[in-house]
Amino acid sequence: MQTPSLGRVVLVLVAPVTNGGSDTAPATVVRVGPEHADGSRTVNVKADLDAATTAKWMTSVRLHADEEAARAHDGAAAFWPPRAR
């Protein structure tokens, strides 16, 4: 898995009603926490929403290697965006 650092962009899972109908939003990493036994890390992020309220601060978000792992997590989750081809 990639190593998170300040300023990196990840995707976070959000409620679609708060994000113009989409359940994912881009977010900037503002703090990196410890690594967990499963290889995921905890990060704090500022999510950019597609709504009248354009930003949402999220803390203690589990950062996973991919979307599938993030969706399987019970709680706030983020994942690395797929690589552009």
C-alpha positions in Angstrom: 0.0 0.0 0.0 1.1 3.6 -0.6 2.3 5.6 2.3 0.1 8.5 3.2 1.6 12.0 3.7 0.4 15.5 4.2 -1.3 17.0 1.1 -1.9 13.6 -0.7 -5.4 13.2 -2.2 -7.5 10.1 -1.3 -11.1 9.2 -1.9 -13.5 9.0 1.1 -16.8 7.3 1.5 -19.6 9.8 2.4 -23.4 9.9 2.5 -24.7 10.5 -1.0 -27.2 13.0 0.2 -24.3 15.3 1.4 -22.4 14.9 -1.9 -24.7 15.5 -4.9 -25.7 11.8 -5.0 -22.2 10.3 -5.1 -21.0 8.2 -2.2 -17.3 9.0 -2.8 -15.5 12.4 -2.6 -11.9 13.6 -2.9 -10.1 14.5 0.3 -6.8 16.0 1.2 -4.8 14.3 4.0 -4.1 16.8 6.8 -2.7 14.4 9.4 -1.3 10.9 9.3 -1.8 8.5 12.2 -0.4 5.1 13.1 -0.4 1.9 11.0 -2.8 -0.8 12.1 -2.2 -4.6 12.1 -4.1 -5.1 8.8 -1.8 -2.6 7.0 -4.3 0.3 7.0 -3.5 3.7 8.5 -5.6 6.3 10.3 -5.7 9.8 8.7 -7.5 13.0 9.2 -8.8 14.6 5.9 -10.6 17.6 4.5 -13.2 16.2 2.1 -14.4 18.4 -0.9 -18.1 17.7 -1.3 -20.3 18.5 -4.3 -22.8 20.4 -2.3 -23.6 23.9 -0.9 -21.4 23.1 2.1 -18.3 22.3 0.1 -15.9 21.0 2.8 -16.2 18.4 5.5 -13.5 17.6 8.1 -13.2 14.0 8.9 -11.0 12.5 11.7 -9.7 9.0 12.5 -10.5 7.8 9.0 -9.1 4.3 8.1 -7.1 4.5 4.8 -7.2 1.3 2.8 -5.3 0.1 -0.2 -8.4 -0.1 -2.4 -12.1 0.7 -2.6 -13.2 -2.9 -1.9 -11.4 -2.9 1.5 -12.7 0.5 2.4 -16.3 -0.5 1.7 -15.8 -3.7 3.8 -14.7 -1.5 6.8 -17.3 -0.6 9.4 -16.7 3.1 10.0 -15.2 6.1 8.3 -13.1 4.8 5.4 -10.9 6.2 2.6 -8.9 4.6 -0.2 -6.4 5.5 -2.8 -7.8 6.6 -6.2 -7.3 4.2 -9.1 -4.3 5.1 -11.3 -5.0 7.0 -14.4 -4.3 5.1 -17.6 
